[in-house]
Amino acid sequence: VLSDGIHSTPLNLAVYWKCAPSTTDLRLDYRYNPESMDSPGPLTNIQVLVPVDGGVTNMQSLPNSIW
């Protein structure tokens, strides 16, 4: 395995997580990096799994996503 740091990954992620007694905030920023692949192609079926207790009352997503 040869790695050149973040430049060698096809999907760069930055995650921010803040927990308080009554709220939990999660932010996930991502960037597709086709230069990391010899033959660039679309990334499909990307899933983010987040265990949340107590239910979800508000979700914002750009682009739109399904909770």
Phi and psi restraints in degrees (range 20) as a CNS / XPLOR table:
assign (resid 1 and name C) (resid 2 and name N)
       (resid 2 and name CA) (resid 2 and name C) 1.0 -117.8 20.0 2
assign (resid 2 and name N) (resid 2 and name CA)
       (resid 2 and name C) (resid 3 and name N) 1.0 128.5 20.0 2
assign (resid 2 and name C) (resid 3 and name N)
       (resid 3 and name CA) (resid 3 and name C) 1.0 -126.1 20.0 2
assign (resid 3 and name N) (resid 3 and name CA)
       (resid 3 and name C) (resid 4 and name N) 1.0 140.5 20.0 2
assign (resid 3 and name C) (resid 4 and name N)
       (resid 4 and name CA) (resid 4 and name C) 1.0 -119.5 20.0 2
assign (resid 4 and name N) (resid 4 and name CA)
       (resid 4 and name C) (resid 5 and name N) 1.0 42.2 20.0 2
assign (resid 4 and name C) (resid 5 and name N)
       (resid 5 and name CA) (resid 5 and name C) 1.0 69.1 20.0 2
assign (resid 5 and name N) (resid 5 and name CA)
       (resid 5 and name C) (resid 6 and name N) 1.0 -151.2 20.0 2
assign (resid 5 and name C) (resid 6 and name N)
       (resid 6 and name CA) (resid 6 and name C) 1.0 -63.7 20.0 2
assign (resid 6 and name N) (resid 6 and name CA)
       (resid 6 and name C) (resid 7 and name N) 1.0 -21.9 20.0 2
assign (resid 6 and name C) (resid 7 and name N)
       (resid 7 and name CA) (resid 7 and name C) 1.0 -71.1 20.0 2
assign (resid 7 and name N) (resid 7 and name CA)
       (resid 7 and name C) (resid 8 and name N) 1.0 -14.2 20.0 2
assign (resid 7 and name C) (resid 8 and name N)
       (resid 8 and name CA) (resid 8 and name C) 1.0 -100.0 20.0 2
assign (resid 8 and name N) (resid 8 and name CA)
       (resid 8 and name C) (resid 9 and name N) 1.0 7.1 20.0 2
assign (resid 8 and name C) (resid 9 and name N)
       (resid 9 and name CA) (resid 9 and name C) 1.0 -105.7 20.0 2
assign (resid 9 and name N) (resid 9 and name CA)
       (resid 9 and name C) (resid 10 and name N) 1.0 138.5 20.0 2
assign (resid 9 and name C) (resid 10 and name N)
       (resid 10 and name CA) (resid 10 and name C) 1.0 -74.6 20.0 2
assign (resid 10 and name N) (resid 10 and name CA)
       (resid 10 and name C) (resid 11 and name N) 1.0 -21.7 20.0 2
assign (resid 10 and name C) (resid 11 and name N)
       (resid 11 and name CA) (resid 11 and name C) 1.0 -132.3 20.0 2
assign (resid 11 and name N) (resid 11 and name CA)
       (resid 11 and name C) (resid 12 and name N) 1.0 106.4 20.0 2
assign (resid 11 and name C) (resid 12 and name N)
       (resid 12 and name CA) (resid 12 and name C) 1.0 -87.8 20.0 2
assign (resid 12 and name N) (resid 12 and name CA)
       (resid 12 and name C) (resid 13 and name N) 1.0 131.0 20.0 2
assign (resid 12 and name C) (resid 13 and name N)
       (resid 13 and name CA) (resid 13 and name C) 1.0 -123.0 20.0 2
assign (resid 13 and name N) (resid 13 and name CA)
       (resid 13 and name C) (resid 14 and name N) 1.0 144.2 20.0 2
assign (resid 13 and name C) (resid 14 and name N)
       (resid 14 and name CA) (resid 14 and name C) 1.0 -132.2 20.0 2
assign (resid 14 and name N) (resid 14 and name CA)
       (resid 14 and name C) (resid 15 and name N) 1.0 125.5 20.0 2
assign (resid 14 and name C) (resid 15 and name N)
       (resid 15 and name CA) (resid 15 and name C) 1.0 -121.1 20.0 2
assign (resid 15 and name N) (resid 15 and name CA)
       (resid 15 and name C) (resid 16 and name N) 1.0 135.6 20.0 2
assign (resid 15 and name C) (resid 16 and name N)
       (resid 16 and name CA) (resid 16 and name C) 1.0 -124.1 20.0 2
assign (resid 16 and name N) (resid 16 and name CA)
       (resid 16 and name C) (resid 17 and name N) 1.0 131.6 20.0 2
assign (resid 16 and name C) (resid 17 and name N)
       (resid 17 and name CA) (resid 17 and name C) 1.0 -135.1 20.0 2
assign (resid 17 and name N) (resid 17 and name CA)
       (resid 17 and name C) (resid 18 and name N) 1.0 128.2 20.0 2
assign (resid 17 and name C) (resid 18 and name N)
       (resid 18 and name CA) (resid 18 and name C) 1.0 -134.3 20.0 2
assign (resid 18 and name N) (resid 18 and name CA)
       (resid 18 and name C) (resid 19 and name N) 1.0 121.6 20.0 2
assign (resid 18 and name C) (resid 19 and name N)
       (resid 19 and name CA) (resid 19 and name C) 1.0 -112.1 20.0 2
assign (resid 19 and name N) (resid 19 and name CA)
       (resid 19 and name C) (resid 20 and name N) 1.0 134.5 20.0 2
assign (resid 19 and name C) (resid 20 and name N)
       (resid 20 and name CA) (resid 20 and name C) 1.0 -132.7 20.0 2
assign (resid 20 and name N) (resid 20 and name CA)
       (resid 20 and name C) (resid 21 and name N) 1.0 167.8 20.0 2
assign (resid 20 and name C) (resid 21 and name N)
       (resid 21 and name CA) (resid 21 and name C) 1.0 -56.7 20.0 2
assign (resid 21 and name N) (resid 21 and name CA)
       (resid 21 and name C) (resid 22 and name N) 1.0 -34.1 20.0 2
assign (resid 21 and name C) (resid 22 and name N)
       (resid 22 and name CA) (resid 22 and name C) 1.0 -112.7 20.0 2
assign (resid 22 and name N) (resid 22 and name CA)
       (resid 22 and name C) (resid 23 and name N) 1.0 -6.6 20.0 2
assign (resid 22 and name C) (resid 23 and name N)
       (resid 23 and name CA) (resid 23 and name C) 1.0 -144.2 20.0 2
assign (resid 23 and name N) (resid 23 and name CA)
       (resid 23 and name C) (resid 24 and name N) 1.0 155.9 20.0 2
assign (resid 23 and name C) (resid 24 and name N)
       (resid 24 and name CA) (resid 24 and name C) 1.0 -132.9 20.0 2
assign (resid 24 and name N) (resid 24 and name CA)
       (resid 24 and name C) (resid 25 and name N) 1.0 125.2 20.0 2
assign (resid 24 and name C) (resid 25 and name N)
       (resid 25 and name CA) (resid 25 and name C) 1.0 -110.0 20.0 2
assign (resid 25 and name N) (resid 25 and name CA)
       (resid 25 and name C) (resid 26 and name N) 1.0 133.5 20.0 2
assign (resid 25 and name C) (resid 26 and name N)
       (resid 26 and name CA) (resid 26 and name C) 1.0 -131.6 20.0 2
assign (resid 26 and name N) (resid 26 and name CA)
       (resid 26 and name C) (resid 27 and name N) 1.0 132.0 20.0 2
assign (resid 26 and name C) (resid 27 and name N)
       (resid 27 and name CA) (resid 27 and name C) 1.0 -131.0 20.0 2
assign (resid 27 and name N) (resid 27 and name CA)
       (resid 27 and name C) (resid 28 and name N) 1.0 131.3 20.0 2
assign (resid 27 and name C) (resid 28 and name N)
       (resid 28 and name CA) (resid 28 and name C) 1.0 -126.6 20.0 2
assign (resid 28 and name N) (resid 28 and name CA)
       (resid 28 and name C) (resid 29 and name N) 1.0 113.0 20.0 2
assign (resid 28 and name C) (resid 29 and name N)
       (resid 29 and name CA) (resid 29 and name C) 1.0 -101.3 20.0 2
assign (resid 29 and name N) (resid 29 and name CA)
       (resid 29 and name C) (resid 30 and name N) 1.0 140.2 20.0 2
assign (resid 29 and name C) (resid 30 and name N)
       (resid 30 and name CA) (resid 30 and name C) 1.0 -140.3 20.0 2
assign (resid 30 and name N) (resid 30 and name CA)
       (resid 30 and name C) (resid 31 and name N) 1.0 158.8 20.0 2
assign (resid 30 and name C) (resid 31 and name N)
       (resid 31 and name CA) (resid 31 and name C) 1.0 -146.4 20.0 2
assign (resid 31 and name N) (resid 31 and name CA)
       (resid 31 and name C) (resid 32 and name N) 1.0 128.5 20.0 2
assign (resid 31 and name C) (resid 32 and name N)
       (resid 32 and name CA) (resid 32 and name C) 1.0 -78.2 20.0 2
assign (resid 32 and name N) (resid 32 and name CA)
       (resid 32 and name C) (resid 33 and name N) 1.0 133.9 20.0 2
assign (resid 32 and name C) (resid 33 and name N)
       (resid 33 and name CA) (resid 33 and name C) 1.0 -123.4 20.0 2
assign (resid 33 and name N) (resid 33 and name CA)
       (resid 33 and name C) (resid 34 and name N) 1.0 80.0 20.0 2
assign (resid 33 and name C) (resid 34 and name N)
       (resid 34 and name CA) (resid 34 and name C) 1.0 -65.8 20.0 2
assign (resid 34 and name N) (resid 34 and name CA)
       (resid 34 and name C) (resid 35 and name N) 1.0 -21.1 20.0 2
assign (resid 34 and name C) (resid 35 and name N)
       (resid 35 and name CA) (resid 35 and name C) 1.0 -65.8 20.0 2
assign (resid 35 and name N) (resid 35 and name CA)
       (resid 35 and name C) (resid 36 and name N) 1.0 -14.3 20.0 2
assign (resid 35 and name C) (resid 36 and name N)
       (resid 36 and name CA) (resid 36 and name C) 1.0 -78.7 20.0 2
assign (resid 36 and name N) (resid 36 and name CA)
       (resid 36 and name C) (resid 37 and name N) 1.0 -8.6 20.0 2
assign (resid 36 and name C) (resid 37 and name N)
       (resid 37 and name CA) (resid 37 and name C) 1.0 -118.0 20.0 2
assign (resid 37 and name N) (resid 37 and name CA)
       (resid 37 and name C) (resid 38 and name N) 1.0 146.1 20.0 2
assign (resid 37 and name C) (resid 38 and name N)
       (resid 38 and name CA) (resid 38 and name C) 1.0 -64.0 20.0 2
assign (resid 38 and name N) (resid 38 and name CA)
       (resid 38 and name C) (resid 39 and name N) 1.0 -43.5 20.0 2
assign (resid 38 and name C) (resid 39 and name N)
       (resid 39 and name CA) (resid 39 and name C) 1.0 -121.8 20.0 2
assign (resid 39 and name N) (resid 39 and name CA)
       (resid 39 and name C) (resid 40 and name N) 1.0 88.9 20.0 2
assign (resid 39 and name C) (resid 40 and name N)
       (resid 40 and name CA) (resid 40 and name C) 1.0 -58.8 20.0 2
assign (resid 40 and name N) (resid 40 and name CA)
       (resid 40 and name C) (resid 41 and name N) 1.0 142.7 20.0 2
assign (resid 40 and name C) (resid 41 and name N)
       (resid 41 and name CA) (resid 41 and name C) 1.0 -149.8 20.0 2
assign (resid 41 and name N) (resid 41 and name CA)
       (resid 41 and name C) (resid 42 and name N) 1.0 168.6 20.0 2
assign (resid 41 and name C) (resid 42 and name N)
       (resid 42 and name CA) (resid 42 and name C) 1.0 -69.8 20.0 2
assign (resid 42 and name N) (resid 42 and name CA)
       (resid 42 and name C) (resid 43 and name N) 1.0 146.1 20.0 2
assign (resid 42 and name C) (resid 43 and name N)
       (resid 43 and name CA) (resid 43 and name C) 1.0 -93.6 20.0 2
assign (resid 43 and name N) (resid 43 and name CA)
       (resid 43 and name C) (resid 44 and name N) 1.0 125.0 20.0 2
assign (resid 43 and name C) (resid 44 and name N)
       (resid 44 and name CA) (resid 44 and name C) 1.0 -122.7 20.0 2
assign (resid 44 and name N) (resid 44 and name CA)
       (resid 44 and name C) (resid 45 and name N) 1.0 161.3 20.0 2
assign (resid 44 and name C) (resid 45 and name N)
       (resid 45 and name CA) (resid 45 and name C) 1.0 56.1 20.0 2
assign (resid 45 and name N) (resid 45 and name CA)
       (resid 45 and name C) (resid 46 and name N) 1.0 42.1 20.0 2
assign (resid 45 and name C) (resid 46 and name N)
       (resid 46 and name CA) (resid 46 and name C) 1.0 -76.5 20.0 2
assign (resid 46 and name N) (resid 46 and name CA)
       (resid 46 and name C) (resid 47 and name N) 1.0 128.6 20.0 2
assign (resid 46 and name C) (resid 47 and name N)
       (resid 47 and name CA) (resid 47 and name C) 1.0 -127.4 20.0 2
assign (resid 47 and name N) (resid 47 and name CA)
       (resid 47 and name C) (resid 48 and name N) 1.0 141.5 20.0 2
assign (resid 47 and name C) (resid 48 and name N)
       (resid 48 and name CA) (resid 48 and name C) 1.0 -118.8 20.0 2
assign (resid 48 and name N) (resid 48 and name CA)
       (resid 48 and name C) (resid 49 and name N) 1.0 120.6 20.0 2
assign (resid 48 and name C) (resid 49 and name N)
       (resid 49 and name CA) (resid 49 and name C) 1.0 -103.2 20.0 2
assign (resid 49 and name N) (resid 49 and name CA)
       (resid 49 and name C) (resid 50 and name N) 1.0 125.0 20.0 2
assign (resid 49 and name C) (resid 50 and name N)
       (resid 50 and name CA) (resid 50 and name C) 1.0 -131.5 20.0 2
assign (resid 50 and name N) (resid 50 and name CA)
       (resid 50 and name C) (resid 51 and name N) 1.0 112.3 20.0 2
assign (resid 50 and name C) (resid 51 and name N)
       (resid 51 and name CA) (resid 51 and name C) 1.0 -74.2 20.0 2
assign (resid 51 and name N) (resid 51 and name CA)
       (resid 51 and name C) (resid 52 and name N) 1.0 122.7 20.0 2
assign (resid 51 and name C) (resid 52 and name N)
       (resid 52 and name CA) (resid 52 and name C) 1.0 -129.0 20.0 2
assign (resid 52 and name N) (resid 52 and name CA)
       (resid 52 and name C) (resid 53 and name N) 1.0 125.1 20.0 2
assign (resid 52 and name C) (resid 53 and name N)
       (resid 53 and name CA) (resid 53 and name C) 1.0 -94.9 20.0 2
assign (resid 53 and name N) (resid 53 and name CA)
       (resid 53 and name C) (resid 54 and name N) 1.0 143.1 20.0 2
assign (resid 53 and name C) (resid 54 and name N)
       (resid 54 and name CA) (resid 54 and name C) 1.0 95.3 20.0 2
assign (resid 54 and name N) (resid 54 and name CA)
       (resid 54 and name C) (resid 55 and name N) 1.0 -0.9 20.0 2
assign (resid 54 and name C) (resid 55 and name N)
       (resid 55 and name CA) (resid 55 and name C) 1.0 88.0 20.0 2
assign (resid 55 and name N) (resid 55 and name CA)
       (resid 55 and name C) (resid 56 and name N) 1.0 166.6 20.0 2
assign (resid 55 and name C) (resid 56 and name N)
       (resid 56 and name CA) (resid 56 and name C) 1.0 -118.1 20.0 2
assign (resid 56 and name N) (resid 56 and name CA)
       (resid 56 and name C) (resid 57 and name N) 1.0 128.6 20.0 2
assign (resid 56 and name C) (resid 57 and name N)
       (resid 57 and name CA) (resid 57 and name C) 1.0 -109.5 20.0 2
assign (resid 57 and name N) (resid 57 and name CA)
       (resid 57 and name C) (resid 58 and name N) 1.0 -17.3 20.0 2
assign (resid 57 and name C) (resid 58 and name N)
       (resid 58 and name CA) (resid 58 and name C) 1.0 -152.1 20.0 2
assign (resid 58 and name N) (resid 58 and name CA)
       (resid 58 and name C) (resid 59 and name N) 1.0 129.8 20.0 2
assign (resid 58 and name C) (resid 59 and name N)
       (resid 59 and name CA) (resid 59 and name C) 1.0 -139.8 20.0 2
assign (resid 59 and name N) (resid 59 and name CA)
       (resid 59 and name C) (resid 60 and name N) 1.0 133.6 20.0 2
assign (resid 59 and name C) (resid 60 and name N)
       (resid 60 and name CA) (resid 60 and name C) 1.0 -122.7 20.0 2
assign (resid 60 and name N) (resid 60 and name CA)
       (resid 60 and name C) (resid 61 and name N) 1.0 138.1 20.0 2
assign (resid 60 and name C) (resid 61 and name N)
       (resid 61 and name CA) (resid 61 and name C) 1.0 -148.0 20.0 2
assign (resid 61 and name N) (resid 61 and name CA)
       (resid 61 and name C) (resid 62 and name N) 1.0 132.7 20.0 2
assign (resid 61 and name C) (resid 62 and name N)
       (resid 62 and name CA) (resid 62 and name C) 1.0 -129.1 20.0 2
assign (resid 62 and name N) (resid 62 and name CA)
       (resid 62 and name C) (resid 63 and name N) 1.0 114.8 20.0 2
assign (resid 62 and name C) (resid 63 and name N)
       (resid 63 and name CA) (resid 63 and name C) 1.0 -69.1 20.0 2
assign (resid 63 and name N) (resid 63 and name CA)
       (resid 63 and name C) (resid 64 and name N) 1.0 172.8 20.0 2
assign (resid 63 and name C) (resid 64 and name N)
       (resid 64 and name CA) (resid 64 and name C) 1.0 -57.6 20.0 2
assign (resid 64 and name N) (resid 64 and name CA)
       (resid 64 and name C) (resid 65 and name N) 1.0 147.0 20.0 2
assign (resid 64 and name C) (resid 65 and name N)
       (resid 65 and name CA) (resid 65 and name C) 1.0 -142.3 20.0 2
assign (resid 65 and name N) (resid 65 and name CA)
       (resid 65 and name C) (resid 66 and name N) 1.0 177.2 20.0 2
assign (resid 65 and name C) (resid 66 and name N)
       (resid 66 and name CA) (resid 66 and name C) 1.0 -114.7 20.0 2
assign (resid 66 and name N) (resid 66 and name CA)
       (resid 66 and name C) (resid 67 and name N) 1.0 131.6 20.0 2
